[in-house]
Amino acid sequence: MTFEDEQRTERSGTEPTGIGTGGGTAGSDTGPDPAADPVRGTPRGSAPAPLSILDLATVGIGYSPGEALATTTALAQQAEQLGYHRFWVAEHHGMPGVASSTPAVLLAHLGARTSTLRLGSGGVMLPNHAPLAIAEQFGMLEALHPGRIDLGLGRAPGTDMATARALRRGTEEGPDDFPFQLSELTHFLDGDFPDGHPYARLTAVPRDASRPPVWLLGSSGFSAQLAGRLGLPFAFAHHFSAANTVPALDLYRSSFRPSAVLDAPYALIGVNAVASEEPGQALRLARSSGLAMLRLRKGTPDLIPSPEEAEAYPYSAAESEFMKGWLANLVIGLPGEVADGLEELRKRTGADELMVTSHIHGHQNRLRSYRLIAEAYGLTG
């Protein structure tokens, strides 16, 4: 994919530009290490690579959104204790099984209940928002929790088009305008609009000397190439676009240009992973996420079904094939099997960091799965 968009002139008079240094500042005595790299993670324990979590505040049948958010809070606290490097939450709309519709609000809450864990958006869907609003939200988060915030950005709406139109209130900008929205957001974050720009006199408040590092998220080659050309870290959605993982990472690396943020590429991949100490139980739990995804793809999103409902569902031949394909891209099994599967995937893709997600029914099942994965992968060793 090429970037003819690079040759366009932004309606407001500037072109897409690189991203500033971002990164964190010194925190309190219980906060993050001020010398730590704001982008690159450091493996914990005996783990071969940094391990992180992507959470959606999963709402399963029989549970309330409030219970789901309470579990996300408990999960973030557990993740910090176990040695996970970062904890991201994702923006989705119109999905009853996902309570993380507003990442900035949730991150502020999680930051107040943790002290060292990196927190971020995985991601904010930039076409849904005015860049100034995102600059102010994440400037606020950085002021509240200095040196701990990541700003992950996506170019998809994260919802159906009717909901996207309601979010955007009539603006005609969309995913194709992402490079220019990104440029505008960056200028707001850094306070460096060029003289003569219509927004040159505007200031995103609060804004300090540092700001969160920007990550680009993607499930295809577009954001991979853009992240490479801008010298930004890149997060790829292997958990729902596994066939595109290696090509996208190859494109990111081949397109990479050193920047003030990175002197070499840094990529993480999202991985669906479920661990259980009981043989066969991880597969049983994973089927609930498969049925949830099937319903989403059919345009009928709902609460995450129970394992019993997923087992009793009358799958058609096409639906059975979908489930088979979905499960094939998950890393599931006993804890040691999951750890081995994660490491095989990391080596095969060359990812610098893995970000696991368990979109399964049952809050204790989620907490237990993440704990077992951390222990088996060596975070606590």
C-alpha positions in Angstrom: 0.0 0.0 0.0 1.3 3.4 -0.8 0.5 6.8 0.7 -0.9 9.0 -1.9 -2.4 10.8 1.0 1.1 12.1 1.8 0.8 14.3 -1.2 -2.5 15.8 -0.2 -2.7 19.2 1.5 -4.7 19.2 4.8 -7.8 21.4 4.6 -6.4 23.5 7.5 -3.1 24.1 5.7 -0.6 21.6 7.1 0.6 18.2 6.1 1.0 15.1 8.2 4.2 15.3 10.3 6.1 13.1 12.7 5.3 12.7 16.3 7.3 14.3 19.1 9.1 12.5 21.9 6.2 12.0 24.3 7.0 9.7 27.2 6.8 9.9 30.9 8.1 12.1 33.7 9.3 11.1 37.1 6.5 9.9 39.3 6.2 9.5 43.1 8.3 7.1 45.1 5.7 4.4 44.4 5.3 5.4 40.8 7.1 4.3 37.6 10.9 4.4 37.3 11.7 7.9 35.7 14.5 6.3 33.8 12.3 3.7 32.2 11.8 3.8 28.4 8.2 5.0 27.9 7.8 2.7 24.9 9.9 -0.4 25.2 9.0 -2.8 27.8 11.4 -4.8 30.0 10.8 -8.5 30.6 9.8 -9.4 34.2 11.0 -12.4 36.2 12.3 -15.1 33.9 9.8 -14.2 31.1 11.5 -14.0 27.6 9.6 -10.8 26.7 7.3 -8.2 28.2 3.7 -9.4 28.7 0.7 -7.0 28.8 -3.1 -7.2 28.9 -5.9 -5.8 26.6 -9.2 -5.7 28.5 -12.7 -4.9 27.3 -14.5 -4.9 30.6 -16.3 -8.0 29.5 -20.0 -8.2 30.5 -21.2 -11.8 30.5 -24.7 -13.0 30.7 -25.8 -12.9 34.4 -23.5 -10.0 35.2 -24.0 -6.2 35.2 -21.8 -3.6 33.6 -20.9 -2.4 37.1 -19.7 -5.9 38.1 -17.7 -6.1 34.8 -16.0 -2.7 35.6 -15.2 -3.8 39.1 -13.6 -6.9 37.7 -11.5 -4.8 35.3 -10.3 -2.8 38.3 -9.4 -6.0 40.2 -7.7 -7.3 37.1 -5.5 -4.2 36.7 -4.5 -4.5 40.3 -3.7 -8.2 39.9 -1.8 -7.4 36.7 0.4 -4.9 38.5 1.2 -7.5 41.2 2.0 -10.2 38.7 4.4 -8.2 36.6 2.4 -7.4 33.5 3.9 -4.4 31.8 0.9 -2.5 30.5 -2.9 -2.6 30.7 -4.9 -1.2 27.8 -8.6 -0.9 27.4 -10.4 -0.6 24.1 -13.1 1.7 22.8 -16.2 -0.1 21.4 -19.8 1.1 21.1 -23.1 -0.5 20.8 -21.8 -3.9 22.2 -23.7 -5.1 25.3 -20.8 -7.4 26.1 -18.2 -4.6 26.2 -18.3 -2.0 29.0 -15.1 -0.1 28.0 -16.8 2.4 25.7 -14.9 5.4 27.1 -11.3 4.6 27.7 -10.2 7.9 29.1 -12.8 7.7 31.9 -11.9 4.1 32.8 -8.1 4.8 32.7 -8.5 7.6 35.2 -10.3 5.2 37.5 -7.7 2.5 37.0 -4.8 4.9 37.5 -6.2 5.9 40.9 -6.1 2.2 42.0 -2.7 1.2 40.7 0.7 2.8 41.1 3.3 1.5 38.6 1.3 -0.3 35.8 1.4 1.4 32.4 -2.2 2.2 31.4 -3.4 3.0 27.9 -6.0 2.9 25.2 -6.0 -0.1 22.9 -7.3 2.0 21.4 -9.1 5.3 21.1 -10.8 5.3 17.7 -9.6 8.7 16.5 -12.2 9.2 13.7 -14.9 9.2 16.4 -13.5 12.3 18.2 -12.2 15.8 17.7 -8.4 15.6 18.1 -8.5 18.5 20.5 -10.8 16.5 22.8 -8.4 13.5 22.8 -5.4 15.8 23.5 -7.2 17.3 26.5 -8.3 13.9 27.8 -4.9 12.3 27.6 -3.2 15.4 28.8 -5.4 15.2 31.9 -4.5 11.5 32.3 -0.8 12.3 32.1 -1.2 15.0 34.6 -3.0 12.7 37.0 -0.7 9.7 36.5 2.6 11.0 35.1 4.8 8.6 33.2 2.2 5.9 33.1 -0.1 6.6 30.1 0.0 5.3 26.5 -2.2 6.8 23.8 -3.1 4.0 21.4 -5.0 5.2 18.3 -7.1 3.3 15.8 -8.6 4.4 12.5 -11.7 2.2 12.5 -15.0 3.4 14.2 -15.1 0.4 16.6 -18.9 0.1 15.9 -21.5 0.1 13.2 -21.8 3.1 10.9 -25.1 4.4 12.4 -23.4 4.6 15.8 -20.3 6.2 14.2 -22.5 8.9 12.6 -24.1 9.6 16.0 -20.7 9.9 17.6 -19.3 12.2 15.0 -22.4 14.5 14.9 -22.3 15.1 11.1 -18.6 15.4 10.4 -17.6 13.9 7.1 -14.1 12.8 8.3 -13.5 9.1 8.5 -10.7 6.5 8.4 -9.2 7.9 5.1 -8.6 11.1 7.0 -6.7 9.4 9.8 -3.2 10.7 8.9 -4.4 14.3 9.0 -6.4 13.7 12.2 -3.2 12.2 13.7 -1.2 15.2 12.6 -3.6 17.6 14.2 -3.7 15.6 17.4 0.1 15.6 17.6 0.3 19.3 17.2 -2.2 19.8 20.0 -0.2 17.4 22.2 3.0 19.2 21.6 1.7 22.7 21.3 3.6 23.4 18.1 1.2 24.3 15.4 3.1 26.4 12.8 2.6 30.1 12.6 -0.4 31.0 10.4 -2.2 27.7 11.2 -5.9 28.3 12.1 -5.3 26.5 15.5 -1.9 28.1 16.2 -3.4 30.2 19.1 -5.2 27.2 20.7 -3.9 25.2 23.6 -4.9 21.8 24.8 -5.2 22.0 28.6 -3.8 20.5 30.6 -0.5 20.1 28.8 2.9 19.6 30.5 6.4 19.3 29.2 5.9 15.6 28.6 2.9 13.8 27.2 1.9 10.1 26.5 3.7 8.2 23.8 1.5 7.7 20.7 1.0 4.1 19.4 -0.7 3.3 16.1 -3.0 0.2 16.2 -4.1 -1.8 13.2 -5.3 -5.0 11.6 -4.0 -4.4 8.1 -1.1 -2.7 6.3 -2.3 0.9 6.4 -1.4 1.8 10.0 1.6 -0.5 9.9 3.2 1.5 7.1 2.1 4.9 8.6 3.6 3.9 12.0 6.8 2.9 10.3 7.1 6.1 8.3 6.5 8.2 11.4 8.9 6.1 13.6 6.1 5.2 16.1 5.5 2.0 18.0 2.9 -0.3 16.4 0.3 -2.7 17.9 -1.2 -5.3 15.6 -4.6 -7.0 16.3 -3.4 -10.6 15.8 -6.4 -11.7 18.0 -8.8 -11.0 15.2 -6.7 -10.7 12.1 -4.1 -13.5 12.4 -3.6 -14.0 8.7 -2.3 -10.5 8.3 0.1 -10.4 11.3 3.4 -11.3 9.6 2.8 -9.2 6.4 1.8 -6.2 8.5 4.8 -6.5 10.8 7.1 -7.0 7.8 5.6 -3.8 6.3 6.1 -1.9 9.5 9.7 -2.9 9.8 10.6 -2.2 6.1 8.8 1.2 6.3 10.4 2.2 9.5 12.3 5.5 9.7 14.1 6.4 13.0 12.4 9.2 15.0 12.7 11.1 18.2 10.5 8.3 19.7 12.3 5.2 18.4 15.6 4.5 16.8 14.4 1.0 15.8 10.9 -0.6 15.3 9.0 -1.8 18.3 5.9 -3.9 17.8 3.5 -5.7 20.0 0.7 -8.1 19.0 -2.7 -8.8 20.7 -3.2 -12.5 21.4 -6.4 -14.3 22.5 -5.2 -16.6 25.2 -7.1 -18.7 27.8 -5.4 -20.9 30.4 -7.0 -23.4 32.9 -5.5 -26.0 35.2 -8.4 -28.3 34.3 -7.8 -30.2 31.0 -10.4 -29.1 28.4 -11.7 -26.2 30.4 -9.8 -23.5 28.5 -11.3 -24.7 25.2 -14.8 -24.7 26.8 -14.3 -21.1 28.1 -12.9 -20.0 24.7 -16.1 -21.2 22.9 -18.1 -18.5 24.8 -15.9 -15.8 23.1 -16.3 -17.5 19.8 -20.0 -17.5 20.0 -19.9 -13.8 21.0 -17.8 -13.0 18.0 -20.1 -15.0 15.7 -23.1 -13.0 16.9 -21.1 -9.7 16.4 -20.2 -10.7 12.8 -23.9 -11.5 12.2 -24.9 -8.0 13.4 -26.5 -9.2 16.6 -24.0 -8.4 19.4 -25.1 -9.5 22.9 -23.7 -10.3 26.3 -20.9 -12.9 26.4 -22.7 -16.2 26.5 -21.9 -18.8 29.2 -20.0 -21.9 28.3 -23.2 -23.9 28.7 -25.0 -21.7 26.1 -22.0 -22.0 23.7 -22.1 -25.8 24.0 -25.9 -26.0 23.4 -26.0 -23.5 20.5 -27.3 -25.1 17.3 -24.5 -24.2 14.9 -25.1 -24.4 11.2 -22.3 -25.8 9.0 -21.1 -22.3 8.2 -21.2 -21.3 11.9 -19.3 -24.4 12.9 -16.6 -23.5 10.3 -16.4 -20.0 11.7 -16.0 -21.3 15.3 -13.3 -23.8 14.1 -11.4 -20.9 12.5 -11.8 -18.7 15.5 -10.5 -21.2 17.9 -7.5 -22.1 15.7 -6.1 -18.6 16.3 -6.4 -18.8 20.1 -3.6 -19.9 22.4 -5.5 -22.1 24.8 -4.9 -25.0 27.2 -3.0 -25.8 30.4 -0.8 -23.0 31.7 2.4 -24.6 30.3 0.8 -25.1 26.9 -0.3 -21.5 26.7 3.2 -20.3 27.7 4.7 -22.4 25.0 2.2 -21.3 22.5 2.8 -17.6 23.3 6.6 -18.0 22.9 6.2 -19.9 19.6 4.0 -17.1 18.3 6.5 -14.4 19.5 9.4 -16.1 17.8 7.4 -16.7 14.6 6.3 -13.1 14.3 9.3 -11.4 15.8 7.0 -9.3 18.1 8.8 -7.4 20.8 5.9 -7.7 23.2 2.7 -9.8 23.6 -0.6 -8.4 24.8 -3.0 -11.1 25.9 -6.7 -10.8 26.0 -9.3 -13.2 27.4 -12.8 -12.2 26.4 -14.5 -15.0 28.2 -17.5 -15.5 30.5 -17.1 -15.5 34.2 -15.1 -12.9 36.1 -13.2 -15.4 38.2 -12.4 -17.3 35.1 -10.8 -14.2 33.6 -8.8 -13.4 36.7 -7.6 -17.0 37.1 -6.6 -17.3 33.4 -4.4 -14.1 33.5 -2.8 -15.3 36.7 -2.0 -18.7 35.3 -0.5 -17.2 32.2 1.7 -14.8 34.1 3.0 -17.6 36.3 3.6 -20.0 33.4 5.3 -17.4 31.2 7.7 -16.5 34.0 6.6 -13.0 35.1 6.6 -14.1 38.7 9.7 -16.3 38.4 
